[in-house]
Amino acid sequence: MIAAVGTSALFLACYLYFHAHVGDIRFLGPPLWHAIYLVILIPHVTLAIVIVPLVLITLSRGLKARYPQHRAIARWTWPLWMYVSVTGVIVYFMLYQWFPHS
């Protein structure tokens, strides 16, 4: 799990760096797909913000061997983290693979 947190932190740093230098990327797909994109993107971004403190709290409790408290929050952290991870890949494919910029 420490490796997963480290990998996610590295990805987040790269993502923030990229968007600080490139800015926003517009979705250029057809209108129906744009609606689908937004339905996926809005909860993805919202939960991506929420997941950061949850991961830090969960990791902290696990490293401090506070296992009952760790398990209590990990029940929420893990599924949300997986949702953010999967929807992030879908957003990537929608922006850069399925409807790329010319």
Secondary structure per residue as TSV (DSSP state, phi and psi in degrees):
chain	resnum	aa	ss	phi	psi
A	1	M	-	360.0	-32.3
A	2	I	H	-63.3	-40.9
A	3	A	H	-63.6	-38.9
A	4	A	H	-64.5	-42.2
A	5	V	H	-65.1	-43.4
A	6	G	H	-61.8	-44.3
A	7	T	H	-63.8	-42.6
A	8	S	H	-65.5	-38.9
A	9	A	H	-64.9	-40.9
A	10	L	H	-63.8	-43.4
A	11	F	H	-61.2	-46.0
A	12	L	H	-59.8	-42.4
A	13	A	H	-62.4	-44.7
A	14	C	H	-64.3	-41.8
A	15	Y	H	-62.0	-47.7
A	16	L	H	-64.6	-40.8
A	17	Y	H	-60.8	-48.2
A	18	F	H	-56.9	-51.2
A	19	H	H	-72.8	-23.0
A	20	A	H	-69.2	-30.3
A	21	H	H	-97.6	-28.5
A	22	V	H	-100.3	-33.8
A	23	G	-	90.3	-161.1
A	24	D	-	-77.6	148.0
A	25	I	-	-108.8	124.2
A	26	R	-	-81.6	142.0
A	27	F	-	-80.9	127.1
A	28	L	-	-112.0	15.7
A	29	G	S	-79.0	176.9
A	30	P	-	-63.2	158.9
A	31	P	H	-54.3	-42.4
A	32	L	H	-61.6	-44.2
A	33	W	H	-68.6	-29.2
A	34	H	H	-64.2	-41.1
A	35	A	H	-63.7	-44.1
A	36	I	H	-61.9	-42.5
A	37	Y	H	-57.1	-46.3
A	38	L	H	-66.5	-37.1
A	39	V	H	-62.7	-32.3
A	40	I	H	-83.4	-42.1
A	41	L	H	-68.0	-44.0
A	42	I	H	-62.0	-50.9
A	43	P	H	-67.3	-30.4
A	44	H	H	-60.1	-50.6
A	45	V	H	-65.6	-43.9
A	46	T	H	-59.2	-49.1
A	47	L	H	-72.1	-28.0
A	48	A	H	-63.9	-34.3
A	49	I	H	-71.8	-43.6
A	50	V	H	-66.6	-34.4
A	51	I	H	-69.8	-27.0
A	52	V	H	-58.9	-55.7
A	53	P	H	-65.2	-33.7
A	54	L	H	-61.7	-43.3
A	55	V	H	-63.3	-44.1
A	56	L	H	-63.1	-42.1
A	57	I	H	-66.1	-45.9
A	58	T	H	-60.5	-46.9
A	59	L	H	-61.3	-45.0
A	60	S	H	-60.2	-46.1
A	61	R	H	-65.5	-37.4
A	62	G	H	-67.5	-43.4
A	63	L	H	-68.0	-27.3
A	64	K	T	-88.4	6.0
A	65	A	T	59.7	31.3
A	66	R	-	-93.1	69.6
A	67	Y	H	-65.3	-40.9
A	68	P	H	-61.0	-42.1
A	69	Q	H	-69.4	-36.3
A	70	H	H	-61.3	-48.2
A	71	R	H	-63.3	-37.7
A	72	A	H	-61.6	-42.6
A	73	I	H	-85.4	-28.5
A	74	A	H	-64.9	-26.4
A	75	R	H	-60.4	-28.9
A	76	W	H	-94.4	-39.4
A	77	T	H	-64.3	-49.0
A	78	W	H	-60.0	-51.8
A	79	P	H	-65.0	-35.7
A	80	L	H	-67.0	-40.8
A	81	W	H	-62.4	-42.7
A	82	M	H	-65.7	-40.0
A	83	Y	H	-60.9	-47.1
A	84	V	H	-62.0	-40.5
A	85	S	H	-64.1	-47.9
A	86	V	H	-67.8	-45.4
A	87	T	H	-68.0	-28.4
A	88	G	H	-63.0	-41.4
A	89	V	H	-66.2	-40.7
A	90	I	H	-63.3	-44.1
A	91	V	H	-60.3	-43.6
A	92	Y	H	-57.3	-49.7
A	93	F	I	-62.6	-39.1
A	94	M	I	-65.1	-38.7
A	95	L	I	-78.7	-42.2
A	96	Y	I	-111.5	-16.7
A	97	Q	I	-113.5	-51.3
A	98	W	I	-81.4	-37.6
A	99	F	S	-131.6	64.3
A	100	P	-	-71.8	159.5
A	101	H	-	-75.1	142.1
A	102	S	-	-75.4	360.0
